[in-house]
Structures are given as C-alpha cells and as structure tokens.
Amino acid sequence: MYAIVQTGGKQYKVQPGERVKVERVQGDEGSQIQLSDVLAVSEESGLFVGNPFVPNVSVQATILRTDKDRKIIVFKKKRRKGYHKKQGHRQWYSLLRIDDIIRTADADPVAVESRPDADSDSLS
C-alpha cells in the first residue's frame, strides 16, 4: 500500500514505516501531523486517483527532526565583464516518519479504470 501526497509544492510517494525528507512543516519534534492532500492511493483493491485529491483519505506522520539541509552554492558569472557572485543557501526541511494511511469509510473513492492495451485493434 502506498500513497502520493503533496506538501511544500512537491509530490512524494510514501509507504507506512518509511522516512521522508520534505519541505519544512509546522509542528514540534515528536508531534503527529495529518497530510490531507493525497493525490492517489494504491491498495489491494486497486489504484484510487483523486480529482485533484482523494476524498476521505489522509496520511498520518510523525515529525522526527526539523533542521537545515546541506549548503548549496549559487554562483553567477558574466564572462568578460569581471562580474561574479558566490552565495550559499541552506533550505529548511522536516524529516517525517509515515505512520499510517488512514481512509474513513464515509465515501468510497472511485477506482480508476484500466487503460486498453496499445496493441489492441480498437485504436485503428
């Protein structure tokens, strides 16, 4: 079972028990958070894709650490002009442990239909 979640403007494929480094999220270390922007969920019964999000599905995670990532060097130069500029940048991140993919039984998402094979004659 896995889910595709959106946080910090990026999308991540997550599974229970896995650790994921994401853009900084609000919360203290050791606290539980809910990621409710779930784009897709894969289960034994099939793949469920949202429009844009899957309803009644969320991912529960624990914040393990919030820190700055390693330094990235930003170097700008214009040739033959004597111009160069060197900067460094360290981006904040949060390390999350994915605890569970929670699906409430209120409404069942609609399963995505499988695409026909590209080799079939129905395309001609």
C-alpha positions as CSV (number, residue, x, y, z in Angstrom):
1,M,0.0,0.0,0.0
2,Y,1.3,3.4,-0.9
3,A,0.0,7.0,-1.3
4,I,1.1,10.0,-3.3
5,V,0.9,13.1,-1.1
6,Q,1.5,16.8,-1.9
7,T,3.3,19.0,0.6
8,G,5.5,22.1,0.2
9,G,4.7,22.3,-3.5
10,K,6.2,18.9,-4.2
11,Q,4.8,15.4,-4.5
12,Y,6.1,12.3,-2.6
13,K,5.3,8.6,-2.9
14,V,5.1,7.3,0.7
15,Q,4.5,4.0,2.4
16,P,3.9,3.2,6.1
17,G,7.1,2.9,8.1
18,E,9.2,4.9,5.6
19,R,11.1,8.1,6.4
20,V,10.7,11.1,4.0
21,K,12.5,14.4,3.9
22,V,10.0,17.2,2.9
23,E,9.9,21.0,2.9
24,R,9.6,22.4,6.5
25,V,6.2,21.7,8.1
26,Q,4.8,23.4,11.2
27,G,5.0,21.4,14.4
28,D,7.3,20.3,17.2
29,E,9.6,17.3,17.0
30,G,7.7,14.1,18.1
31,S,4.3,15.6,17.2
32,Q,1.8,13.9,14.9
33,I,0.6,15.6,11.7
34,Q,-2.0,14.8,9.1
35,L,-1.2,15.2,5.4
36,S,-4.6,15.6,3.8
37,D,-3.6,16.5,0.3
38,V,-3.5,12.9,-1.0
39,L,-3.4,12.7,-4.8
40,A,-3.5,8.9,-5.2
41,V,-3.8,5.7,-3.1
42,S,-2.8,2.2,-4.1
43,E,-4.4,-0.7,-2.2
44,E,-5.0,-4.4,-2.8
45,S,-8.3,-3.5,-4.4
46,G,-6.8,-1.1,-7.0
47,L,-5.5,2.4,-7.6
48,F,-7.6,5.3,-6.5
49,V,-6.9,8.7,-8.0
50,G,-8.4,12.0,-6.8
51,N,-9.7,15.0,-8.8
52,P,-7.4,16.6,-7.6
53,F,-7.4,15.0,-4.2
54,V,-8.8,11.6,-3.0
55,P,-11.7,12.3,-0.6
56,N,-11.6,11.0,3.0
57,V,-8.0,9.8,2.8
58,S,-5.1,11.2,4.8
59,V,-1.6,10.2,5.8
60,Q,-0.6,10.3,9.4
61,A,3.1,11.1,10.1
62,T,5.4,11.9,13.0
63,I,7.9,14.8,12.8
64,L,11.3,13.3,13.7
65,R,13.5,16.3,13.1
66,T,13.4,19.8,11.7
67,D,16.8,21.2,10.5
68,K,18.6,22.9,7.7
69,D,19.9,20.8,4.8
70,R,23.4,20.9,3.5
71,K,24.7,24.0,1.8
72,I,24.1,24.6,-1.9
73,I,26.5,27.0,-3.7
74,V,24.9,29.6,-6.1
75,F,27.5,31.0,-8.4
76,K,26.7,33.7,-11.0
77,K,29.2,34.9,-13.6
78,K,29.1,37.1,-16.7
79,R,32.0,36.3,-19.0
80,R,34.5,39.0,-19.9
81,K,32.8,41.6,-17.6
82,G,34.6,40.9,-14.4
83,Y,31.3,40.1,-12.6
84,H,31.0,37.1,-10.4
85,K,28.9,36.5,-7.3
86,K,29.0,33.5,-4.9
87,Q,26.2,32.8,-2.5
88,G,25.3,29.8,-0.3
89,H,21.8,28.6,0.6
90,R,20.6,26.1,3.3
91,Q,17.0,25.1,2.9
92,W,14.9,24.1,6.0
93,Y,13.4,20.5,5.9
94,S,11.4,18.2,8.1
95,L,12.1,14.5,8.4
96,L,8.8,12.6,8.7
97,R,8.1,9.0,9.6
98,I,5.0,7.8,7.8
99,D,2.9,6.0,10.4
100,D,-0.3,5.1,8.6
101,I,-2.5,5.8,5.6
102,I,-6.0,6.5,7.0
103,R,-9.1,6.0,5.0
104,T,-12.5,6.8,6.5
105,A,-15.5,4.6,5.4
106,D,-17.8,7.6,4.8
107,A,-17.4,7.6,1.0
108,D,-15.6,5.2,-1.2
109,P,-13.3,6.8,-3.9
110,V,-14.0,5.7,-7.4
111,A,-11.4,3.3,-8.9
112,V,-9.5,4.4,-12.0
113,E,-10.4,2.2,-14.9
114,S,-7.6,0.4,-16.6
115,R,-6.5,1.7,-20.0
116,P,-6.9,-0.6,-23.0
117,D,-3.7,-2.1,-24.4
118,A,-1.9,-0.1,-27.0
119,D,-1.7,-3.2,-29.2
120,S,-5.5,-3.7,-29.5
121,D,-7.2,-3.1,-32.8
122,S,-9.7,-0.7,-31.3
123,L,-7.3,2.2,-31.8
124,S,-7.2,1.9,-35.6
